[in-house]
Amino acid sequence: MPDFATLDALVGHTAASAPSRVAIIDGDRKLSYAGLDDLINRAAAALQADGLVPRDVISICALSSIEYVAVFLGALRAGIGVAPLAPSSTPHDFAAMVGDCGAKILFMDETTATAMGSAADGPRRVSLDDSAWGRPFGTWCAAPGTRPEPVVIDPRWTFNIIYSSGTTGTPKGIVHSHGLRWQQYGQMDPLGYGPEAVTVLSTPLYSNTTLVCFNPTLAGGGTVVLMKKFDARGFLELSEKHRATHAMLVPVQYRRIMNVPDFDSFDLSSFQMKFSTSAPFASELKSDVLKRWPGGLTEYYGMTEGGGSCVLLAHEHPDKLNTVGCPMPDHEIRLIGEDGKPVASGEIGEIVGRSPVIMDGYLNQPGKTAETFWHDETGKRFVRTGDVGRFDADGFLTLMDRKKDMIISGGFNIYPSDLEAVLAGHEDVVEAAVVGVPSEDWGETPVAFVVLRPDASVDAAALRAWTNGRVGKTQRLADVAIVETLPRSAIGKVLKRELRDRLRL
């Protein structure tokens, strides 16, 4: 393994050694490694023809497609950073992110351009689906066989700028370098990301969750199967059809897949490893996946910002499914108290971490960058996660909650996850989310939002009484609201801010 290699260069290596191997499957379309490498060249040459130079930035906001992949990797080959943006963004946030990253060209498809309206207006636009919104990709892209001017990539240059979800304010641009990404996809072999890997990507390409699997699959010469929009049965059909070996899914996707009535009729025997990250993964759901879905199950806990990460090999530690595992090799995790000092063994604290994989910082926000780091007594830099957790005696980390979601009622700390776990134990409950609301008597008090099974017999009052009979006096719910669904981000995070806003209406 070389000391450093770019993702596009590794694609080029496979194109030279195995040109006919399938790189990308996009619906009925398949693209070989030779075809992908040529399309990357053509996109890189087109960017250079438009006057872009190394360290410039482009933005892509579109559904997953072959063209999306080609532009992303073509930009990297030309030394240009990529800011992949969420199609689910509001037009206001979208315009702010495009301006913040200084994108020289905006790549979209008709669906996303229509959703953004006037926020997508600008002088330099390329439509990935050849729609009338911008210059059609087919004519913008250089002719087949065109090669770009060679660029030697500095590992410190920007690979991508991934914007935070904005659930706690204006989205922040998280800058990842080529060197940081190499630390990830340069270690793909232990996870089986070799030439035989077939990875189904059902989460969007703007998400770090997706790139954690997308990058090593292509780096190792495997095949990526793109889903433009997730649905549980469609995922199972694609996995069976293409003999999938790997997949990254967020917990809500696992739940929907496992609830497909005829799940057990699908042949999933090709799976080697399944992954999950981005949101809390209930232990009973992990157990169901292990029992009914062939292959291993790996849960990652970490931040898009980098820092320390934990990994749980659930298939090897079925007795630790209530945890997110242990720190990864070369990753250091500590827990700190409100005073900024490490807590005693066995106590709860905010999770901070460090590793060779840490973001360069938030784009154009030195103040926010400084706030997210904690330094120990020797000056080592750790990323503050904002999560609260506790290590058990075996060194496995249990997550409690987001620090900002912790409820302080009458001077007592209430962890919503504890109440959510109790609610999940009721036979009529599909899922639940607990938030704190202002209280004149207690400062804050917990309220639960609950999704019930279609045939549920319990009502809100009965569920509240059932729950309060099983928790401590200080944890009792003030109210229960029955809802059809919980609001979630595109990668499955429950948007508790929206739930709190509902209570203020």
C-alpha positions in Angstrom: 0.0 0.0 0.0 1.4 3.4 -0.9 1.9 6.2 1.6 -0.8 8.3 -0.1 -3.1 7.9 -3.0 -6.1 9.9 -4.2 -9.4 8.2 -4.7 -9.6 9.0 -8.4 -6.1 7.6 -8.9 -7.1 4.3 -7.3 -10.1 4.2 -9.7 -7.6 4.8 -12.6 -5.5 1.9 -11.3 -8.5 -0.5 -11.4 -9.4 0.9 -14.9 -6.0 -0.1 -16.1 -5.9 -3.6 -14.5 -9.5 -4.6 -14.8 -11.1 -2.2 -17.4 -14.4 -4.2 -17.9 -15.2 -4.6 -14.2 -18.4 -2.8 -13.2 -17.8 0.3 -11.1 -21.3 1.9 -10.9 -24.8 0.6 -11.3 -27.5 3.3 -11.6 -30.9 1.7 -12.2 -30.6 0.0 -15.6 -27.3 1.7 -16.4 -23.9 0.1 -15.7 -20.5 1.8 -16.1 -17.2 -0.1 -16.2 -14.1 1.1 -14.5 -12.7 2.1 -17.9 -15.8 4.0 -18.6 -15.8 5.7 -15.2 -12.1 6.7 -15.5 -12.8 8.2 -18.9 -15.8 10.1 -17.6 -13.7 11.4 -14.7 -11.1 12.6 -17.1 -13.8 14.3 -19.2 -15.3 16.1 -16.2 -11.9 17.2 -14.9 -11.0 18.5 -18.4 -14.3 20.4 -18.6 -13.7 22.0 -15.2 -10.3 23.1 -16.4 -11.8 24.5 -19.6 -14.2 26.5 -17.5 -11.2 28.2 -15.9 -11.2 26.4 -12.5 -7.9 25.7 -10.9 -6.7 23.6 -8.0 -8.2 24.5 -4.6 -11.3 26.0 -6.2 -14.6 24.6 -5.1 -17.8 23.3 -6.8 -21.1 22.3 -5.3 -23.3 19.4 -6.2 -26.9 19.2 -5.2 -28.7 16.3 -6.8 -30.0 12.7 -6.5 -27.3 10.0 -6.8 -26.3 9.2 -10.3 -23.4 8.2 -12.6 -23.0 11.8 -13.5 -22.9 12.9 -9.9 -20.1 10.4 -9.2 -18.2 11.5 -12.3 -18.3 15.2 -11.4 -17.3 14.5 -7.8 -14.3 12.4 -8.8 -13.5 14.6 -11.8 -13.2 17.6 -9.5 -10.9 15.7 -7.2 -8.7 14.7 -10.1 -8.4 18.4 -11.0 -7.5 19.3 -7.4 -10.9 21.0 -6.9 -12.8 20.6 -3.6 -16.4 19.4 -3.6 -19.2 20.7 -1.5 -22.0 18.1 -1.8 -25.3 19.7 -0.6 -28.5 18.2 0.7 -31.5 18.3 -1.7 -33.7 18.5 1.4 -32.1 21.9 2.4 -34.3 25.0 2.6 -33.7 27.5 -0.3 -32.4 29.9 2.3 -29.8 27.4 3.8 -29.0 26.2 0.3 -28.1 29.7 -0.9 -26.1 30.4 2.3 -24.0 27.2 1.8 -23.3 27.9 -1.9 -22.1 31.3 -0.9 -20.1 30.1 2.1 -18.1 27.6 0.1 -17.5 29.9 -2.8 -18.6 27.4 -5.4 -17.5 28.3 -8.9 -20.0 26.0 -10.6 -23.3 24.5 -9.3 -24.3 21.0 -10.5 -27.9 20.0 -10.0 -30.7 18.0 -11.6 -34.2 19.2 -12.5 -35.8 17.9 -9.3 -33.4 19.7 -6.9 -33.2 22.8 -9.0 -37.0 23.1 -9.0 -37.1 22.6 -5.2 -34.6 25.4 -4.6 -36.3 27.9 -6.9 -34.5 31.2 -7.3 -31.8 30.1 -4.8 -30.5 27.9 -7.6 -30.1 30.9 -10.0 -26.6 31.8 -11.0 -24.4 32.3 -14.1 -22.5 29.0 -14.0 -24.9 26.0 -13.8 -24.7 22.5 -15.2 -27.7 20.1 -15.2 -26.6 16.5 -14.5 -29.7 15.1 -16.1 -29.4 17.3 -19.2 -32.5 19.3 -18.2 -33.1 22.9 -19.4 -32.1 24.3 -15.9 -28.4 24.7 -16.9 -25.8 23.6 -19.4 -26.6 20.0 -20.2 -24.0 17.7 -18.7 -23.8 15.8 -22.0 -22.6 18.9 -23.9 -20.6 20.5 -21.0 -18.5 17.4 -20.5 -15.4 17.1 -22.7 -15.3 14.7 -25.6 -14.6 11.0 -25.0 -10.9 10.3 -24.7 -10.1 13.8 -23.5 -7.5 14.0 -20.7 -7.2 16.9 -18.3 -3.9 18.7 -17.5 -2.2 16.6 -14.8 -2.4 17.9 -11.3 -0.3 16.6 -8.4 -2.6 16.6 -5.3 -1.3 17.8 -2.0 -2.8 15.7 0.8 -3.6 18.9 2.6 -5.9 20.1 -0.1 -9.7 20.0 0.4 -11.4 16.7 -0.6 -14.9 17.8 0.4 -16.8 20.3 2.5 -19.7 18.6 4.2 -22.3 20.8 5.8 -23.8 20.0 9.2 -27.5 19.3 9.2 -28.4 22.7 10.6 -30.6 21.2 13.3 -28.9 23.5 15.8 -28.6 26.6 13.7 -26.9 27.6 10.4 -25.2 24.7 8.7 -21.4 24.7 9.2 -19.0 23.5 6.5 -16.8 20.7 7.7 -13.6 20.5 5.7 -12.0 17.1 5.0 -8.6 16.9 3.3 -7.4 14.3 0.8 -5.0 13.1 3.5 -7.9 12.5 6.0 -9.9 10.5 3.5 -6.8 8.4 2.7 -6.7 7.5 6.4 -10.1 6.0 5.8 -10.1 4.3 2.4 -6.5 3.3 2.7 -7.6 0.8 5.3 -10.4 -0.9 3.4 -9.0 -4.5 3.3 -9.9 -5.6 6.8 -13.6 -4.7 6.1 -13.7 -6.7 2.9 -13.7 -3.8 0.4 -11.8 -5.7 -2.3 -12.6 -6.3 -6.0 -15.5 -8.6 -5.1 -17.3 -6.0 -3.0 -20.8 -4.9 -4.1 -22.0 -2.0 -1.9 -25.6 -0.8 -2.1 -25.8 2.9 -1.3 -29.2 3.9 -0.1 -28.2 7.1 1.7 -27.3 10.3 -0.3 -23.9 11.2 -1.5 -23.8 14.5 0.3 -23.6 12.6 3.6 -20.4 11.5 5.3 -22.3 8.4 6.3 -22.4 7.4 2.6 -18.9 8.4 1.8 -17.5 6.2 4.6 -18.7 3.2 2.4 -18.6 4.8 -1.1 -14.9 5.8 -0.9 -13.4 2.4 0.2 -15.6 0.5 -2.3 -14.2 2.4 -5.3 -10.8 2.5 -3.8 -10.7 -1.3 -3.5 -12.1 -1.8 -7.0 -15.6 -2.9 -6.0 -19.0 -2.1 -7.4 -21.3 0.6 -6.1 -25.1 0.2 -6.6 -26.9 3.6 -6.3 -30.4 4.1 -4.9 -31.8 7.5 -5.7 -34.5 7.2 -3.0 -34.6 4.6 -0.3 -37.5 2.2 0.1 -37.2 -1.0 2.1 -38.5 -3.5 -0.5 -36.5 -1.8 -3.2 -33.3 -2.2 -1.1 -34.0 -5.9 -0.6 -34.7 -6.4 -4.3 -31.4 -4.6 -5.3 -29.4 -6.5 -2.7 -30.7 -9.9 -4.0 -30.4 -9.0 -7.7 -26.8 -7.8 -7.5 -25.6 -10.2 -4.7 -24.7 -7.3 -2.4 -21.8 -7.8 0.1 -21.9 -4.5 1.9 -24.3 -1.8 2.9 -24.4 1.3 5.0 -27.8 1.9 6.6 -29.0 4.2 9.3 -31.1 2.6 12.1 -34.5 3.8 10.8 -33.8 2.0 7.5 -32.9 -1.2 9.3 -36.2 -1.0 11.2 -38.2 -0.5 7.9 -36.3 -3.3 6.2 -36.8 -5.8 9.1 -40.5 -4.9 9.1 -41.0 -5.9 5.4 -43.6 -8.8 5.8 -41.7 -11.2 3.6 -38.2 -10.1 4.6 -37.2 -13.7 5.2 -38.0 -14.7 1.6 -35.2 -12.6 0.2 -31.8 -14.3 -0.5 -29.3 -12.1 1.4 -26.7 -14.8 1.8 -24.1 -12.8 -0.2 -23.8 -10.2 2.6 -20.4 -10.1 4.3 -20.8 -6.9 6.4 -23.5 -4.4 7.2 -22.8 -1.0 8.7 -24.7 1.6 10.7 -24.0 5.1 12.1 -25.6 8.6 12.4 -28.3 7.8 15.0 -29.0 5.6 18.1 -29.4 2.0 17.1 -31.7 0.1 19.5 -30.3 -3.1 21.0 -33.4 -5.1 20.2 -33.2 -4.0 16.5 -29.5 -5.0 16.4 -30.4 -8.4 17.8 -33.1 -8.9 15.2 -30.7 -8.0 12.4 -28.1 -10.5 13.7 -30.7 -13.2 14.0 -32.3 -12.9 10.6 -29.8 -11.2 8.2 -26.6 -13.1 7.1 -23.2 -11.5 7.5 -21.7 -9.3 10.2 -23.0 -6.1 11.7 -20.7 -3.2 12.5 -21.8 0.0 14.2 -19.7 3.1 14.1 -20.0 6.0 16.5 -18.2 9.2 15.6 -18.5 12.7 14.3 -18.3 14.0 10.7 -15.8 16.4 12.3 -13.6 13.4 13.0 -11.8 12.9 16.3 -12.2 9.7 18.2 -14.6 7.0 17.0 -15.9 3.8 18.5 -16.8 0.6 16.7 -19.1 -2.3 17.8 -18.7 -5.6 16.0 -22.1 -6.7 17.0 -21.7 -10.2 15.6 -18.7 -10.7 17.9 -20.2 -9.0 21.0 -23.9 -9.9 21.2 -23.8 -9.2 24.9 -22.8 -5.6 24.3 -25.6 -4.5 21.9 -26.6 -1.7 24.3 -23.2 0.0 23.6 -21.5 1.6 20.6 -18.4 -0.5 21.2 -14.8 0.4 22.0 -12.4 3.1 20.6 -10.9 2.1 17.3 -7.2 1.5 17.0 -5.2 4.8 17.3 -8.4 6.6 18.6 -8.6 8.0 22.1 -11.9 8.7 23.8 -12.3 10.5 27.1 -15.2 11.7 29.2 -15.2 15.2 30.7 -17.4 17.0 33.2 -19.0 20.4 33.2 -15.7 21.8 34.6 -13.9 20.5 31.5 -11.9 18.0 33.6 -12.0 14.2 33.0 -14.6 12.4 35.1 -13.8 9.4 37.4 -14.0 5.9 36.1 -17.6 4.7 35.6 -19.1 8.2 35.7 -21.1 10.0 33.0 -19.4 12.7 31.0 -19.3 14.5 27.7 -17.5 12.4 25.0 -14.4 13.9 23.5 -12.0 12.2 21.1 -8.9 12.4 19.0 -7.3 10.3 16.2 -5.4 10.8 13.0 -8.8 11.6 11.4 -9.8 15.2 12.4 -11.3 17.8 10.2 -9.3 20.9 9.3 -12.0 23.0 10.8 -15.3 24.7 9.9 -15.1 26.7 6.8 -14.9 30.5 7.4 -15.8 30.0 11.1 -12.6 30.1 13.3 -14.7 30.8 16.4 -16.9 27.8 15.9 -13.8 25.7 15.1 -12.1 26.7 18.3 -15.3 25.9 20.4 -15.5 22.4 19.1 -12.0 21.4 20.4 -11.0 20.5 23.9 -7.3 20.3 25.0 -6.0 18.1 27.7 -3.2 19.0 30.2 -0.5 18.2 27.6 -2.1 20.3 24.9 -3.5 17.4 22.9 -6.5 18.4 20.7 -9.8 16.5 21.1 -13.1 17.0 19.3 -16.1 17.7 21.5 -19.0 15.6 20.4 -21.8 17.2 22.5 -22.8 13.6 23.4 -23.0 12.2 26.9 -21.9 8.7 27.7 -20.3 6.2 30.1 -17.8 3.4 29.8 -18.5 0.0 31.3 -15.9 -2.1 33.1 -14.9 -3.7 29.8 -14.2 -0.4 28.0 -17.4 -0.4 25.9 -19.1 3.0 25.6 -22.8 3.5 26.3 -24.4 6.6 24.8 -26.8 8.5 27.1 -27.9 11.5 25.0 -26.9 14.6 23.2 -25.7 17.0 25.9 -28.1 19.7 24.7 -31.0 17.2 24.9 -30.5 16.3 28.5 -33.4 17.5 30.7 -32.7 19.2 34.0 -35.9 18.9 36.1 -35.9 20.1 39.7 -32.1 19.9 39.7 -32.0 16.3 38.5 -30.5 15.2 35.2 -33.0 13.2 33.0 -31.7 11.4 30.0 -34.3 11.1 27.3 -32.8 7.9 26.0 -33.7 6.2 29.4 -37.3 7.2 28.9 -37.3 6.3 25.2 -36.0 2.8 26.1 -38.9 2.3 28.6 -41.4 3.4 26.1 -39.9 1.1 23.4 -40.6 -1.8 25.8 -44.4 -1.4 25.4 -45.8 -3.8 22.8 -47.8 -1.1 21.0 -44.9 1.3 20.6 -42.9 1.4 17.3 -40.6 4.3 18.3 -40.5 7.3 20.7 -38.7 10.5 21.2 -38.6 12.5 24.5 -37.8 16.2 24.7 -37.8 18.7 27.6 -40.2 21.6 27.8 -40.2 24.6 30.1 -41.9 24.1 33.5 -42.6 26.8 36.1 -42.5 24.2 38.9 -39.4 22.1 37.7 -37.5 24.3 35.2 -38.0 21.5 32.6 -40.2 18.5 32.3 -40.2 15.6 29.8 -42.8 15.1 27.1 -42.9 12.0 24.8 -43.8 11.8 21.1 -44.7 8.3 20.2 -45.5 6.3 17.0 -47.8 3.4 17.7 -48.3 0.1 15.8 -51.3 0.2 13.4 -53.3 -2.2 15.6 -52.4 -0.5 18.9 -55.0 -0.5 21.7 -53.2 1.9 24.1 -54.0 5.6 24.1 -51.8 8.5 25.2 -53.1 8.7 28.8 -52.7 5.0 29.3 -49.2 4.9 27.9 -48.2 7.9 30.1 -49.5 6.0 33.2 -47.8 2.8 32.1 -44.4 4.6 31.6 -44.6 6.6 34.8 -45.2 3.4 36.8 -41.8 2.1 35.6 -39.6 5.1 36.1 -38.3 7.2 39.0 -40.4 10.0 40.4 -38.1 12.7 38.9 -38.3 11.0 35.4 -42.1 11.0 35.1 -43.5 12.2 31.8 -45.7 15.3 31.8 -47.4 14.3 28.6 -47.5 11.9 25.7 -48.3 12.9 22.2 -49.3 10.2 19.6 -47.9 11.0 16.2 -47.9 9.3 12.8 -44.1 9.7 12.3 -41.1 11.3 13.9 -39.5 14.1 11.9 -36.1 13.0 10.7 -33.2 14.3 8.6 -32.3 12.6 5.4 -29.9 10.3 7.2 -32.3 9.3 10.0 -31.6 11.6 12.8 -34.7 12.6 14.8 -35.2 16.3 14.6 -36.0 17.1 18.3 -35.9 20.8 17.6 -39.0 20.4 15.4 -40.7 18.4 18.2 -40.0 21.2 20.7 -41.3 23.7 18.2 -44.6 21.8 18.0 -45.1 22.2 21.7 -44.6 26.0 21.5 -47.3 26.5 18.9 
